[in-house]
Amino acid sequence: MEGKLQQPMLEDICKSIRIDVLKMMHKSFSSHIGGCYSVIEILVTLYFKILNVDPKNLNDNERDILLLSKAHSSAALYAILAEKQFFPKEYLDTYYQDDGKLPGHLNKKTAPGIEFSFGSLGHGLSVGCGMALGNKRMNNTGRIFVVLGDGECNEGSVWEAAMFASHHKLSNLTAIIDYNKIQSFGSTNEVINQEPISDKWKSFGWQVFEIDGHNHNELLDAFNSPNENLPKVIIAHTVKGKGVSFMENSLDWHYKSPDDEQLNLALKELE
Ligand SMILES: Cc1ncc(C[n+]2csc(CCOP(=O)(O)OP(=O)(O)O)c2C)c(N)n1
């Protein structure tokens, strides 16, 4: 209920994060805006409603940890961390710049709030398994959340980690799949079809939720649902490029960066 009342606030935050990301991509001529826009509601819901993490106490062993395994969407995470005051908003102006604070992929050492370095796809779930098992063994209450791309799930290491997590009953681990159906060079189901995706994760021993990944209430319900002593996976149906009409569901916007005209058109839609 609380989530439902707060939804307009979350939507406003998402809009402002989309604008920050657009400006970062335009200034740096960099790629991956489509995958940033598909994951924004997922990350905003986590950082503003779910995660127990305090920028002033980043070494707290009991904190929740977010791992963005699809690290090419770093710009979305950076904009949210700046909004949550993990670091100054001015850092965003240095995204993807020489000597800047924020590189294109995630480096734990560059800015507070980045929990692990990623860029090569397929590693986040394994790292999350290790952290979740460590927390369990040390009786730490912190939970681990890993955000994966659907294309990323073509990597065999994801499925090795999936088996490991259910074997060890890592109930403190949640994976979220940003299921936007497009990867870098084609649609995910053309490259390697993962359907029926829910059945696959169930057969690997996970508790599965399949939801609209742009709907904050559905995200909140899935995150807050009681745990069955199993790892949880949220298959979040999303739209690549969500929020800007000419970017939505378009393969082009995996790699393209907006020129001046596209920046202004997108700003008009977002503002
Ligand atoms: C191991 C590895 N292979 C290839 C790449 C290059 N790459 C970057 S993004 C991407 C597509 C990923 O697709 P998906 O996980 O669906 O991401 P999204 O659509 O959410 O951006 C690829 C292949 C990489 N980063 N790591």
Ligand as a Chemical Component Dictionary entry (heavy atoms), coordinates in Angstrom:
data_LIG
# 
_chem_comp.id                   LIG 
_chem_comp.type                 NON-POLYMER 
_chem_comp.pdbx_formal_charge   1 
_chem_comp.three_letter_code    LIG 
# 
loop_
_chem_comp_atom.comp_id 
_chem_comp_atom.atom_id 
_chem_comp_atom.alt_atom_id 
_chem_comp_atom.type_symbol 
_chem_comp_atom.charge 
_chem_comp_atom.model_Cartn_x 
_chem_comp_atom.model_Cartn_y 
_chem_comp_atom.model_Cartn_z 
_chem_comp_atom.pdbx_ordinal 
LIG C1  C1  C 0 31.673 -11.314 -22.030 1  
LIG C2  C2  C 0 31.203 -10.152 -22.842 2  
LIG N1  N1  N 0 30.930 -10.332 -24.150 3  
LIG C3  C3  C 0 30.495 -9.292  -24.902 4  
LIG C4  C4  C 0 30.347 -8.050  -24.347 5  
LIG C5  C5  C 0 29.894 -6.882  -25.220 6  
LIG N2  N2  N 1 28.500 -6.520  -24.923 7  
LIG C6  C6  C 0 28.218 -5.406  -24.212 8  
LIG S1  S1  S 0 26.587 -5.183  -24.006 9  
LIG C7  C7  C 0 26.223 -6.590  -24.870 10 
LIG C8  C8  C 0 24.798 -7.027  -25.076 11 
LIG C9  C9  C 0 24.191 -7.464  -23.811 12 
LIG O1  O1  O 0 22.814 -7.676  -23.968 13 
LIG P1  P1  P 0 21.863 -7.569  -22.740 14 
LIG O2  O2  O 0 22.462 -8.343  -21.617 15 
LIG O3  O3  O 0 20.509 -7.989  -23.167 16 
LIG O4  O4  O 0 21.949 -6.048  -22.353 17 
LIG P2  P2  P 0 20.876 -4.859  -22.539 18 
LIG O5  O5  O 0 20.018 -5.172  -23.717 19 
LIG O6  O6  O 0 20.087 -4.848  -21.278 20 
LIG O7  O7  O 0 21.679 -3.627  -22.715 21 
LIG C10 C10 C 0 27.385 -7.211  -25.304 22 
LIG C11 C11 C 0 27.414 -8.466  -26.072 23 
LIG C12 C12 C 0 30.656 -7.897  -22.973 24 
LIG N3  N3  N 0 30.513 -6.726  -22.329 25 
LIG N4  N4  N 0 31.054 -8.978  -22.234 26 
# 
loop_
_chem_comp_bond.comp_id 
_chem_comp_bond.atom_id_1 
_chem_comp_bond.atom_id_2 
_chem_comp_bond.value_order 
_chem_comp_bond.pdbx_ordinal 
LIG C1  C2  SING 1  
LIG C2  N1  SING 2  
LIG C2  N4  DOUB 3  
LIG N1  C3  DOUB 4  
LIG C3  C4  SING 5  
LIG C4  C5  SING 6  
LIG C4  C12 DOUB 7  
LIG C5  N2  SING 8  
LIG N2  C6  DOUB 9  
LIG N2  C10 SING 10 
LIG C6  S1  SING 11 
LIG S1  C7  SING 12 
LIG C7  C8  SING 13 
LIG C7  C10 DOUB 14 
LIG C8  C9  SING 15 
LIG C9  O1  SING 16 
LIG O1  P1  SING 17 
LIG P1  O2  DOUB 18 
LIG P1  O3  SING 19 
LIG P1  O4  SING 20 
LIG O4  P2  SING 21 
LIG P2  O5  DOUB 22 
LIG P2  O6  SING 23 
LIG P2  O7  SING 24 
LIG C10 C11 SING 25 
LIG C12 N3  SING 26 
LIG C12 N4  SING 27 
# 
